[in-house]
C-alpha cells in the first residue's frame, strides 16, 4: 500500500478521513485518488471519461505503481466536491479535500509512505530476523539504499520504455513505434504477445485494428492513426498523452543513470560522500553525491564520473544534445541530478509472524517513507534478493 505525502505534510490516506467541510477557495478541487490494478494514466483517463471532461483538466503530482493499492493527490479544475464523490469503480474511487487557487504539480510532492507485507517466507523466524537485521544495518551504514530506478520504470512485464525513448531522441520514429507497438515479451499476456508478433511480421496497421486487445488503449490510438497514415510515425506519437511521451524520454535517462550508478559501484567508488569534482545535491542540509540525468543543458560530469559518463554515452551512441527533440519540442529534457543514495525515513520492520493463509510459512511487514522519485521495489530487492526480478514483480 502506498500513500503519497506532499511537502506541506498532507498525506493521501487510502481510508478516507471524516471531512465535514471542504475548505479553501480557488478554481482547483484537490482530491485523493485511490486505485488498484491500473496505472495512473489509465486512472486519469477513467476519471475524465466518467466526468466527460478533457484529461488536461486533471493534474497529478506523481505516478504510482499499478500493482499496489495507492492513494495520491490530484487536482481537477472547475469541479464540485459532489461530482468527485460520484467517481467510483471496483478499482478506483475518489474523495475531495479542499479548493485551491493553484493546481497540483510535481514540486509539491515530498515522497511516499509504503506499507508492505511480504508473504510465504519459507525460513525459520530466527533466520528471517537475522537476515533482516544484517541488511538493515548495511543500508544504515551506507547512508541509504542505492537509488536505482526500479524495473517498472522500464515496463513491469515488457521493459521497452527506455528503448522507445532512445529511438525518439535519435529521430528514429518508425523504430520507436515498432518497439512500443510490436516488440513482444514472454512475460506479457499471450493475447498481447501474439498480437504484437503478428503486427511485427505483417506491419499492416489497418488489419491490426481488428485483432489488437482493447485493453492496449495507447497502442490502439497509435494504430488507428497509422491505419490512415501508415508512414506518419511521428504523428502517431502525437496521438498519445504528452506525459506518456515524456515518460519514454525519462525512462532512457533513468536507464543511463542506472548504468552510471552500477559502474560507480563496480569501481568501488564512494556513494555516501561526494568527491571534490562530483555533482552534489543538498539533502537535510548536507551535501550528497548526485549523478546526472543526461539532458541538453546539463554540463558534463568531471573527474572519474566524467570518464564513466563519456565512455557510456559513446557506447550508447547518444549525445546530450539529442535530448533536445526538434520534431517534438514538448518532450525535450534539459537534464538534472539525482542522489546516488535514497534515505530510508521512519523505517520499521515488524517481527516475522505466521502466515494465516499458509501456516507453514511466515509474513514480514515493512514500513518506510522514501523521497519522491525513489522506488520501494529497490529497497525490497535488497532484503528479498530475488533471482528473477520480473517474475518476482520487483
N, C-alpha and C positions, 0 to 999 in steps of 0.2 A: 504494500500500500504506500502511496506517495502523496504527500501533502505539501503544496507549494507555499513558500514563505517570501513575503515582499520585504523590501528594505525598511518599510515603516512598521514592520512587525506583524502585519496581517497574515494569518495562517488560513489557507483554504482547507477547511475541515471536510472530511468525507461524510461524517454525520452532521447535518446542518444544525447550527445552534438556534435557539429561540430568538428571532429578531422581531421585536414588536413593531418598530417603526423604521422605515428606510430613511436614513439621514442624508445630509449633503444636498448639493444642488449642482446643476450643470446639464449638458446635453448627453452625457455618457452614463449609462447604468452599469455599475460594476456588479458582476455576478460570480458565483462559484460554479464551475462546470465539473461534475463528477462523471467519470466514464470508465468503461472497461471493454476489452476486446475490440478496440478501434483506436486508430491513431488520431492525433489532434486535428489534422487536416480533414479527415473524414467527419469528425465530430462537429467542426465548424460548418462544414457543408450541410450536415444534417440539420443543424440549428437554423441555418439560412433557409433551407428548403421548407422547414416547418413554419417559419415566420414569414416566408415569402419575401425575403429581402436579399440584397447582394451580400456576398461574403466580405466585401470591402467595409461593411459597417461593423464587422466583428473583429476585435483585436485580441491578441494573446501576448503574454509575457514570455512564455517558454513552451517548448514541445515536450510532451510526456509520452512515456512508453505505452505501446498498445497492449502489451501483455502484463498489465497491472491494473489495480483499481487506483485511479488517480483523481486528485482534486486540484483544480487550478483556477486562477483568476482570469476572467475575460471582461471586456467592456463592449457594450453594444450601443451604438448611437441611436437616439430618438426611440427609446424603448421604455415601456411601462413595466413596473415590477410584476403586475399580474400576468402579463404576457410571458415573462420569463418562467414563472412557476408552472405554466401550462406545458412547457417543454419536458416531456418525459417519455422515454422508451425503456426497453428491458436493459439496455446497455448505456444509457445516458440520461442524466437529469440535471436540473439547474436550480439554484436559489439566489435571489437578489441580495446584495449587501448595502449599496449606497449609490447616490448620484455623485458625479464628479465633472468638473469643467475640463478635465484632461483625460484623454484615452490612455489605456494601459499600454506599456511598451517594455522592451527587454531591460531597459535601465532601471526599472522599478524592482526587478527580481533580485532577491538575495540568494535563495537556494531552495533546497527541497529536504523535507524530513521523510526518512524512509523507515517503514515498519515491515520487516521481512521475516518470514517463517521458512526455515529450511527443513524439509521433511525427509523421512525414510533414511536417516543417517544410521548406517549399519556398523556401529562401533560401540564398545563399552563406554559408559559415561566418563570414566577416568581418562580414557584415551581422547575422547572428544574435548574434554575440558583442557587437557594438557596442550593439544594441538591449537585450540583457540587462543590460549594464553600466549603460546610461543609466537604465533602470527601477530597477535595484537601488540605484543612487546616489540617485535621487529618494526612494525609500522610506526609505533610511537617513537622509537629511537631514530628512525629515518626522518621523522618530522611530518609524516603523512603517507599517503598512498601514491605511487607513480600515477600521474594524471593522464593516463591514456584515454583516448576516445573509445567508448565501448563499441563492440562489433555491430550493435544495432544502428550505429551512425551510418554504417555502410549497407544496411539491409539485413534484417534478422535472419531470413531464410534464403535471401538472394543478394549477396554482397556485391552490388553493381553501382551504387550511387557515386562512388568516387571515380569509377571508370567512366561513367556518363559525364561527370564534371570535367575530367581531363580532356575528353573529346570536345566538349563545348568550348573550353579555353583555347584549344588549338584550332577552332573553327571547323572541326570535323563533324558537321551536323548530322550527316547520314549515319556515320558510325555511332554517334551519341544516341540517335533514335533507335537504331537496331539493338544497342546494348540495353536500353531501357525496355523496349518492347519485346525483343525476340531472343534475349540470352537466357536460356532455361537453366534451372538449378535443380539438382537432385533432391533438395530439401523442401521444395515447394509442393503444393497440391498437384497431383498427377494431371488434373484437367488443365491447370495453368501451364504446367511444364509442356504438355503436348501441344497446346495452342501456340506457345512461343516457338517451339521447334517447327511447327507447320508454317508459321509466318516466316521464320528464318529461311526455310527451304524454298518457299514459293514467292515470298515478298509481294503477295497480292493483297493489298490493303482493303480493297472493296470486298473481297471474299472473306477476309478476316473478321469483318463486322458480324458475320453470321455465326461464327464459332467461338469468338473470344468470350470468356466468362464475364458475366455482367458485374461481378464484384471488382474486376480490374477497371475501375472507373477512369482513372487518369490515362491508362493505356488506350481505352476506347475513345477518349476525347482526341488523342493524337491520331488514332487510326481513322476516325471519322474525317478528319482534315485531310489525311493522306489519301483516303479513298477518292477524294475530289481533286486534290492537287498532289499527285503521287511523288513529286520530286521536291516539294516545298517542306523540307525537314525543319528548317528554322521556323517557318510559320506554324508547324505542328507543336513546337515547344511553346510558342506564344499562346497556345490553347490551354496550357497548364497554369495553375496559380503561380504568381510571381514568387511566393515564398518557397514553393517546391523547386522551382528552377534555381533559386539561390541556394537551396539545400544541396543540390548537386555540386555546386562550386565549393561550398563549405565542407562537403564530405571529402573532396580532394585535398583541401587544406588540412583537414583532420588526418588524412592518410599520410601526408608528408610529415605532420607533427609527430605522429606515432613512430615513424621511421627515425626521425631526429632523436626522439627520446630513447628508442631502442638502441641506436648506435651509441648514444652517450652512456647508457648503462653498460653496454658491452665493452666500451673503452674504459670502464671503471672511473668515470668522471663524476665529480661531486654533483649531487642533486639538491642538497639542503642549502648550502651557501654558495651564492654565485661567485665566479671568478671575476677579476677586475674587468675583463673585456666582455663579460656576458651581459645579456639583456637582464633587466631587473623589473619586478613589479612590487609595489608596497602592499603587504598584507599584514594586518594587525600591527601597523607602524614599524614593520621590519622589511628589509629588502629580501625578496625571494627570487630564486632563479626562474627566469622566464625563457621559453623557447618560441621561435617565430611561427606565426600563422602567415604563410607567404602571401603577399599582395603587392600590387603595383606601386604603392607608396612607401612600403617598409624597407628601410635600409638593410643591406646585407649584414649578417652576424659577423662578429670579429673573432679573432683568436682561433682556438681549436674548434669551437662550434661553427665558425665561419668555414673552416675546412670541410666539416661534415656537410654543411649546407651546400657548398659549391659542388662537392662530389655527388651528392644525391640529386640535385637539380640537373646536373649533366647526365646522370644515369637515366633520369626520367624524361629528358628531352624537353624541359619546360623552362621558362624564364619568368621572373616576377612580372614583367610587362604583359605576359599572356593573361594575367588576371584583370586586365582592362579589356573588356569584351565589347568591341565597337559595334558588332551586329546585334547585341542585346545589352546596352549600357546599364540597364537596371540591375543586372546580376553581377556587375563588376565588383571587385573587392580590393580595398586599399591595403588589407592585411592587418595584423595585430599581434598581440602577445598572449601567451597562456602559461601559467605557472607549471613547472615540472612536477610539483607535488600538490596534492589536494589534502587539506586538513580534515580530519575526522572530528566533527563537532558533536558534543553530547553523546559520545559513543558508549553503548551499553550492550552487553551480551548476557542474556539470561542463562541460568544453568540448564543443561540438557534435561529434557523431560520425555515421558513416554508419548509415543505417537498413538493417539486414540484410534486412528484408522488401521494401524498395524502395530500392535503392542510389542512385537519383536524388534522394532526399530525406534529411534529417538527423533525428537524435533529440537531445533535450536532457533531461538528468536534473537534477531539483531536489530537495534535501533540506533540510527545516527543521522546527522544532518551533513549535507555537502553543499558547498557554494555552487552557484549556478554554473552550468556547463560541465560539471563533473558527473561521472557515471557510477551508480551504485553497483552495476554489474562488474565493474573493475575491482571494487572493494571485495565483492563476493568471490571473485576469481582468486584473490589472494588467500582466502580462507578455505575455499572448497576444492581448489586445484583440479578443475575439470579436464578430462582427457580430450573431450570434443566440445569446444565452446558452442558450436552451432546446435548440436544435439541437446546439450545441457540448457541452452537458452540464454547463456551469458558468456 
